[in-house]
Amino acid sequence: MPKIEPKIFDELKEALSSFGKKYFVGDELNRAKVSDDLRAYDEELLSKLFEINFIKKNYIKKVAGQNIFQIEQLEDAVLYDNYWNTSYTKYENRIGLTSNGRFIEDSQDVDLVFPFKDDVLTASMTKEDSDNGYDDAFLNETIEKDEIDRMFDTKIFRNVKKYDRTGEKSVSSFDPEIDNLMLKGNNLLALNSIAGTYAGRVKLIYIDVPYYFKKKIGGDSFKYNSNFHLSTWLVFMKNRLEAAQKLLAEDGSIWINISEDGMHYLKVLADSVFGRDNYVGTVPRKTRNGKSDVPYNFSQDFDWLLVYTRAPESAAIVGRNVDRHYYETPDFPGRPWRKADLTKQTTIAQRPNSNFTMINPKTGVKYPVNPKRSWAVSKDTFDEWYNEGGIGFPDDYDFMNGNKPFRRVFKDQDDAKEKPSSISSDFLLKQFSGVITGDAINKKGNGEIDDLFGRDKFDYAKPEILLKDIISITTHENDIVLDFFMGSATTQAVALKMHRKFIGIEQMDYINTLSVPRLQKVIEGEQGGVSKEVEWQGGGSFVYAELFPKNMGYLQDIIQAKTINDLQSVYDRMQTGVRDSEAPADISFRADLSKIEWNPTRTKFDDQQRLLIKLLDKNGLYYNYSEIDDADVHEFLSDNDYKFNQCFYKDGE
C-alpha cells in the first residue's frame, strides 16, 4: 500500500483547510472525521481529494476503461499509516488483535460500550496528571495477559523502617500477626504484593475512592485525579476491587465511600465483582449543611457507603453492643434483668390464640389485650413463660412505671447470644445528629487535620468518628482493617486507637509529610478526634515500606518536566540510568527508538512528553521480587531491606 509521506500530509492539510475547521482539531488533521466522510462518499470531500496529484496517482485505478477510487486503501492510510509526523504512534511497532488487517483498538467498525473490561489499566492517577492536561488514554493503557501476570507479580520493598514510641528504627523482619503495615506505591500493585500474606484475613476494608464526576468539580476533587472518563474509571475501580476481594475474610466486609455521581455505576460494577447476593446495603452519610449555588437549585448533601461481604446472608457481619439498663431484684437474686416488649405486630384476628386478658398471678390485676397488637405469648404457653421468669408485671414493683406486662430478659441470656444486635442503615445519621445541626461532617474531618498540622495539609479528610462507628460495628480488637486509598491516614489512626491491626497503602508523596507524621502523633498519645471517647493514651507501632520504583521514577520525572531539554535529559537517563546509580528504564518492546528525534524545529513538547510516557513499559513501574538477587538490583538494597523481603514473602508462601 502506498505510504503518505510528510510532504503529502502537508498537501492534505492544505487542501482540506478550505473546509475551515471541519477536518481539524486545533492545527492537526482530524483523521477520524476524514475517515467517516470517506465512507459516506462525501461528494465535497472526494472532489477536493481528486485535486491532489498523489491521490489520483496512487488511489485511482483504471479497470476496463473505468476509473475506480480505492477509498478503503486511502482510509487505511489516513487512519493507520505510521508516517504521520505529528503522531507519537509512529514510534511504535504495534501488536494486538486485528480484523481485516486493522487493529480492533483503532477500528471504526467496533463500538466498545464498555471498553477494556477484561484488561488492566496502569500508570499514574494523581491530580497533577490531570492538571497538566493529560488525557487518561496516555496514562492508562491496556496490556496483555502475560504482561498482566508480570505486572501483578510481587514487588520488592525498600526503605523499610518501624515507628514506635521510641521513634524510627531500621527493621529486617515482619510478623502480620503483630505488625501494622503502611506501604507507599501504586495500590493495585501493592494489593497484589500483599495477597500471599493477607489473603482471606482482612476483616474490614474501608476505601474513600477517587470519585467519578460528570464534570470537573475543583472544590470536591481529591488530590487524586478524580476526573476520569466513565469507562476508564469503572475499569480502574474493577481492577482494585477484584484485588481487594481476595484479601477479605469470609465474614469480612468492604465499605466503599462514593459520591452520587458515581454511586449507581459503582453499585452495578460492585455487584459483578462481589456478587449481587453479597450486597449488604447502602448507608447515607451527610457531608454538609446545604449550599445555595447548586445545579437545579437542589443541594445534594449526602454521599454514600456501598457495603459488600463474602459471608452468607445469615451471617451477622455487623453488630453493636448495646448499653442496657438492668434491674436487680430480690425475686431473682444474682440474675439482673431488663424489660422488653411482650406484644407483636399482629392483630387478635390474625393471632386468635393470643386473644386473652393477662392476669398477674401475684396480685390478680387484669391486663386486657390490645386488639391491634396481640400478646407475643399464647394463652396455652403463658404459665410456662411466667414460671421461667419470662413475664413480669408493673404492679409487682414499687419502682416500676408503666401499665402493661413486659417480657423479662436476663443479662446472662443477653451475654450468651452469639449474634449481636442489628444495625439500621441510618446509624450514621443517628450518631451524627449533633454534627448535622452544627458543622458539616467533611468540615469536621478537615478540622481534625487542621488541629494536627495546620491549614492546607489535606482536602476533605473524613472525620475520625465516621471510621470509629464503622470499625466498632464490623470488627473486634486485633482484627485487620485495610484502607488502600489511605490519604491522610484517618482509617489507620482510628484503627490504632481502637486496638485493631491495620494496612494502609498510598502512592502520593504526602504519605511522608502527613500520613506517617499523623500516626506518629497517635503513637505519642494525641487527644484529637475520638481519642477521649475511646480512652486512647498512646502506644502501638507500624512498619513503613516502599515499593521499589523502576519506571515509576522516570514516569514522575516526565510528568514534572517543563521543557524539551528536561525531557531529553530524562530520555537519556532512561537508556543509561546514570543518575544516583539508578537502573535504566524498561522500554516497551513495541518502540522503535531509531525514529525518535529531538530537533526542536520538528518536535513539540506535548508530543514528546506523551511519547516518553508511551515508551515506558507500564508493567515495569516497580522491581519484581523475582529480581531481588539480580546484581544490578541487590546493590540498591540495604541488608535489612533484603532480609525484610525474604521474611515477608516467606510468610506468604
N, C-alpha and C positions, 0 to 999 in steps of 0.2 A: 504494500500500500504506500502511495507517495507520502512523503513527510512534508509537513508545513514548516518551512524554515522561518527563522525570525523575521526576515525581510517580508515574507508573505503575510506573516502575522500583522506586521505594520500596515500592509496593504489592506487587510481585512478590517482593521480598526479604522483606517482612513475611509474606506468605502462605507462602512456601517455608521460612521459618525453623522452621515446625512439624515439618519433617523433620530437624531437627538440622543436622549438618554435611554431609549428603548432597549438597546442591546448592551448597556454598560452598567456596571456597578462601580461608582466612582470613576476612576480612569481606566479600569480594567474591563475586558470584554466579559459579558455575562454569557458564558458558553451554554448553560442550561437553556436560556431563552432562545439562543440561536438554534439549538437542537430541537426544541419544541416547534419552532416555526418551520424548520426544515421538514419535520414530519408532517406538518399541516399543509405543506406545499404552499406556503405563504407567497403569493404572487409578487408582492413588492420586494420581499427578501430575495427570491430567486432571480428576479430581474436585475437586482443590484449585484448579486454574486456573478451573474453571467458577464458582467463588465470587467471582471478580474481575469487577466490572461492565464494566470496559473490555474485557476479553477477550470477554465474552458479547456486547457491543455490536458489536465490530469483527471478530471471527473466527468467529462462529457465524452461518451464513447459512441462511435458510429457503427451501427449494426443494420445491415440490409438497407443502407441508404438513409437510415433514420438516426437522429441524434438522441442518445439516451443519457439522462442525467443520473449519475450514480450517487444518489442522495445518501444512502446508508453508509457508503465508504467515506463521504465527506463528513457525515455526522460522527463517525468513529474517530476521524482525525481531529475534529473540533473538540470532542469530549476526552479522548484518551491519549492523544499524542504527547510524548514526553519531552517535546522540544519547546513547549510554551515557556518563554523566558521569564515569566513572572510567577511561575508556579513552583512551589517547593517540591512537588511530586516529581520534577524532572530528575531529582537526585536519588530516586528510589528504583530498586529492582524489585518489583512487586510480585507477591504470590497470593493466592486466595482462590475462592470459588468463582468459577466463570460460567457464563451462559452465552453460547454463540460467540465465543471469543472475547466477551466483555466481562469485566469484574461485576459481580452482582452488587457489590457495595456501591458501584458507580451507576448501575443501570437505571435508566429512566422507566423501565418496564415493571419494576418491582416496587410495590408500595409496602413499606415496613411500618405497620401500625404500631408495633412495639419493638423498635429496633434493638438489636444486640441482646435480646432477652436471655439467650443461652451463653452469653460471653461475660467477660470481666472488664470493668473499666478501671484504668490505672492512673497513676501520676498524682498530681497535686490537687488540693481542694481549699486553698487559702483565699481569703478575701482579697489579698494583694493581687492574686492572679486576675481576678475579675476587674479590679480597679485599673490594672494595666491594659485592659481591653482584650484579654484572651478569650476566644471562643472555646467552649469546652471540647469542641471537636479536636483541638490541638493538644489539650491537656488530658484527655481521656480517650484511650484507644481500645479497640477490640483486639484480643490476641487469641492464639490457637491453643488447643488442648494441651499439647506438650509444653508450651510456654507457660500456661496457667499452672501446670504441675511444678515447674521450676520456680515460678514466682511465689507460689504458696509454700515452698519448702521452708523449713525452719531457718531463722536468721541468727547471725552472731550478735551477742550482746557485748557492749563495751562501756567504758566509763562507769563501771558498777561501783556503787557506794551504798552505805547503810546510814540512815539517820535515826538517832535516838536522843535521849535527854543529855547525853554527853557530847552531842554534836555529830559531825560527819566522819565516817571512817571507811577504809577500804574493806572489801569483803570478798571471799572466794567460794562461799557455799550458799545454798538456798534450801529452805525447808518449807514447802507450801502449806504444811500443817500449822506453821508458826508465823512465817514471814508475810507481811503485806508487800505488794509489788506495784511499782509505778514505772511505766515504760514510755520512752519518747520515740516516736516514729509513726509511720503510716499505720492506722488502726486495723485495716484489713489484713495487712501482712503480720502485724503483731498478734492479732487474734489467732491466725493460723500457726504462729510460732509457739503459742502457749497451749494449743489444743491438746498436745500429748500429756501435759502436766495437769490440766484443769478440766478435761472433758468430763461432762456429767457431774461436776462438783459445785457449780455456782448456783447458789440458792436464789439470788436476786440480781437481775440486770436492770439498771435504770439508765436510759440514754436520753439526752436532750439533743435531738438530731438537728443538723442544718435544715432549716425549714425550706419547703418549696414555696416560692411566691409567684403569683401570676405576673407581678411586675416588681421592679426593684423598689424596696421599701427600706431606705437607708436607716431610719430610726429603729427598725426591728431586726436589722441584719446582724448576724453573728460576726465574729472575726473570721469565721469560715466564709467561703463563698456560698452564700445562700441562694444565689440566683441561677440555678441550673435550668436547662431545658427539661421539660417534664420527663421525657423518656430516659434521659441521662440520669436524672435524679432518682427515678424508680430503680434503675439498674444499680446505681451507686448504693441505694439502701438494700436492695435484694442481696447483693454480694455480702454485705456486712451482717444482715440478719441471718443468712444461711450459716455464716461462720459462727455467729453468736449462739445459734441454736444448739450446736454441738457441745457447747460448754455448759448449757443449762442442766441443772439437776432434774431428776424425774418429777420431783414435787416443787420445782422452782418456777419462777415467773419472770417475765420481762415486761417492763413498763416503758412505753415509748412516748415521750413528750412531743407534741406536734401541733402546729397551728391549724386554723380552719381551712386555709388554702389547700394544704396537702393532706389533711386528715382522711378524707374519703378515698383518695387514691392509695394512701398508705394502708388503709384498712383492707382493701382488696388484695394488695400485694402481700400483706402480712398473713392474710387467710391462706394464700397459696404457699407461703413458707412454713407456717406453723400448723396449718390445717384449720378449717372453719370450726371443727369440733373443739379445738383448743383455744378458741377465743373466749376470754373471761368476761370482759366488759369494757366500757368506755367511761372514764372518770373526768368530770369537768373541773377545770382549775381557773379560778378568777385571776386575771392578770393586771387589771387596772379598774379605776372607778369611772370610766367613760370619757369620751372626747367629743368635741363638737365639730371639728373639721374632718369629717369622715365621709366616705362614699355613701351615697343614697341617704345621708343624714342618719345612718344607723351605726352605732358604736358597738363593734364586736369585742367584748371584754373578757372572752374566755379563750383559753387553748385547751388541749385535751391530752389525756393519757390513755393510749391503747394498751390493753393488758392481755397477754397470752401466757400459756403454760404448756408443759409437756404431760401434765397429770390428767387422769380421767376426771370426768365431771363430778364424780362422787367425792373427790379429794378436797380437803379444806386447805387450799393453798394460801388463803388469807384468814386472819382471825384476830381477835382482840381480847385482851384481858380486861374484864370489867371490874371496876372498883365498886363492890356491892356492900350494902349495909346489912349486917346480920344481927339478929336478936339472940340473947342468951337468957333462957327462962328455966325456972325450977322443974317444970314438967318434962323437959328434955335436957337433963344435965350433961354437960360436956359435948353437946351437939348444937352449935349455933345454927340458926336457920333464918331464912328470908321469905318474904311474901312474893307470890306470883299469881297471875290471873287464873281463875278457876272456870272461866267461861270460854265458849268457842264462837267463831263467826258463822254460826248456823242458827236457824230459827227452830222453835219447838216442833213445827210441822215437818221440817227436814230431819230432825233428830227426836222422834217421839219418846224414845226410851230415856231421854234426859229431861222430860217434861214432868217435873215434880217439885214440891216445896221441900227445901232442905231444912232439917230441924237439928239444932245443936243438942247433942245427947246430954251435955252437962247442964244446960240451963233451960232447955225446952223452947228457946226463942226460934221462931219460924222465919225462913227467908224464901219468899216466893221466887220462882224462876222468871227471868226476863224473856218474854215471848219472842223477842227479836234476837236474843243471844242466849242459847241454851247452855246448860252446865257442861263442863268438859268430862264429867263423870256421870255414869248412868245410875239409875235407882238401884240396880242389882249389884253394882260394884262400889256403892258408897261406903258400906261397912268395911270392906277390905282396905280402901284408901284411908279411911278415918283411923282404923286400928293401927296402921303403919305410920301414923302421924302425918299423913299427906294432906289432910284437910284441917284448917283452923277457922275459928270464928272470932269476929271482932269483940264480942261481949265476953270472951274468955280472959281478956287482959285489960286492966285499968288504963294502961298507957296507949292502947291501940285505938286509932281513928278508923273511920270507915263504917259502912253499913251493909256489907255483904261478905259472905265466906271467901276464903282465899286458899290457894294451894300453897302448902308449906314445902320448901325445898331446903334440904340440909346442906351445910357447907361441904361436908365430906362427899356428898353427891356431886356438887359442882367440881370439886377437886378431882374426882375420879373420871370426869368426862375427857375423852381423848380429843374430841372435836371442839375447837374454840368457838366463841360467839361470832356470829356472822357479821359481815361488813356491808353497809349500804353504799351505793355508788356515789352518794353526795357527801361522803365522810369528810372530804377535804373542805367542802363548803361549810359544813357544820363546825369543823375545828378552826377554820379561818374566819369565823364570824366577826371577831374583833378586828381583823385586818380589813375585811370587806367594808366596814364602816369607817375605817381610818385610812392608813397607807395602802396603796395597791401592792399586790404580792411581789411583782417584779421589783418594785421600788424598794421593798424591804430587803430583798436579796442584794440589790446594789448597795444598800446602806451597810450591810454586814461587811462587804468588801471595803467600802469607804472607811469603816471603823478600823480595819486591819491595816490598810495600805494607803489610804488617801484616794482622791478622785482619779478617774480615767484609767484605772487599772484593768477593769473588765466590764463589758457591757452586758446587762440583762442576766446577771447571775441569778440562779434560783435560790430562794431563801432556805435556810437550814431546816426550818420547821416542816417544809414540804418533804424533804428526804427523811426527816425523823419519823413523820407519820407513815410514810410508805415502808420504811425499814422495820418499824415496830409491828406492823400487821403482817409482814411477809417472812420475817427471819427471827432466829434466836441468836443468842451470844455465840460467837465463834463461827457462825455461818459466813460464807463468802459472798461479798457484794461486788459487782463489776460495773464500771462505767467507762466505756471506750470512746466517748466524746467528753473527756474529763473536764476541759475548760478550767475553771478556777478551783476545781477540786472540792466543791461543796459535798458531793456524794462521799468522797473519801474522808473528809473532815468529820461528817456526821457518823459514818461507819466506825471510825476510830473512837469517837466519843461514846458510842453505844456498844463498844467491845465486839464489833464484827471484824472479820478479815476483809481486806479489800484488794481489788486490782483496778488500777487506773491507767488509761492509755491516752496520750495526747501528742500530736506532732508539731504543734506550734511552739515557737521559741519561748513564749511566756510560761511554759512549764517550769523554767528555771528562775523566772523573775516573779512569778505569782503562785503557781501551784505548789512547788516544793516549799517556798517560804511560808505559805499558809499552813501547811501540815507541820512544819517546824514549830510554829506558834501554838498549834493544837497540842503537840507533844509537851510544850512548855507550860500548858495549862491555861491558855487564853479563855476568857469568860464571855465571849460574844456568842451570838446565835443561840443554840439550845444548851449551851454548857451548864447553866444553872439548873435548867429543867431536868437534865439527866445526871446532875451532880458530878460533872466532869472536873477532875483535879489534875489532869495531865498524865503523861506516860505514853507507852507504846513506841513503835518504831516502824520503819518501812525501808525496803530496798529499792533503789533507783537504778535503772539501766537504760541504755540507748541502743536501738537497732543500729548496727554498724553501717554507716552510709557508704554507698559506692557511687552510683549515678545520681543519687538524690542530691548530693552536694553540688554537682555540676548543674543539675536542674535549677536549684535555687540561685546559683550564680547567673545563669542565663536569664532568669526572670528579673533579677535585680540589675542587669546590665543597662547602661544608659546610652552607649554609643556603639558604632560599628567596631571601633578598636577594642572596646570591652568584650564584645562578642568574639572577635578574632582571638583575643587572649585566652578566653575560656575554651575555644575550639582547639587551640594549640595544646592546652593542658589536657584536654580530653584525649588527645593522642599520645601524650608523653607522660602525664601525671607528674609534673616537675615540682609543683608547689607543696611544701610541707610533707614531702615524701608520700604524696598521695598516689594511688594507683591510677593507671589510665582508665578511661571510661569504657564501658561495654557499649559498642556502637552497633545499631541494628544491621543485621547481615543484608538487609534489603538496600542499604545505602551504597551508592556508587560515589565514593569520595573524590574521584578524579574529576568529576563535573562541578565541584564546588569552586566558586571563585569569590574573591574579596575586593575586586575593583570597585571603589565607591561610586564610580560613574554608572555602573551596570547593576548594582545591588541596592536594595532598600533595607533599612534597619529592621522593619517589621517582618519582611520576608526572611531575613537571615535569622532572626530570633525564633521564628516558627520552625525554620529548618533545623536549627540546633536542637530544639525540643524534640522534633521528629526523629532526629538521628539517634537520640539516646534510647538504648534498649530498656523499656519500662519494667521488664522483669529482672533487671539488674540494678534496681534502686538501692538495694542493700546486699551485703555479703551473706550467702547461704552458710549454714553451719557445716555443710559438707566441704566447704573451702577452708575450714579453720586451720588445717595443717599445711596448707599451701605456704611456701616460704614467703611470698610477697604479701600474705595476709597475716600470718602468725607474727611477723615482725612488728606489726602495728598494734598488737595487743599486749597488755601487761600480763605478768604471770597470774595475778589474781583474776583478771578478766577471763583468761584461758581456763582456769580451774572452775570458775563460776559457770561457764558454758557447759563444761563437762558434767558438773553436778546437776545443773538444771535439766539438761536433756537426758541424763541417765534416769532421772525420776520419771520422765515421760516415756521411757521405752516400754 
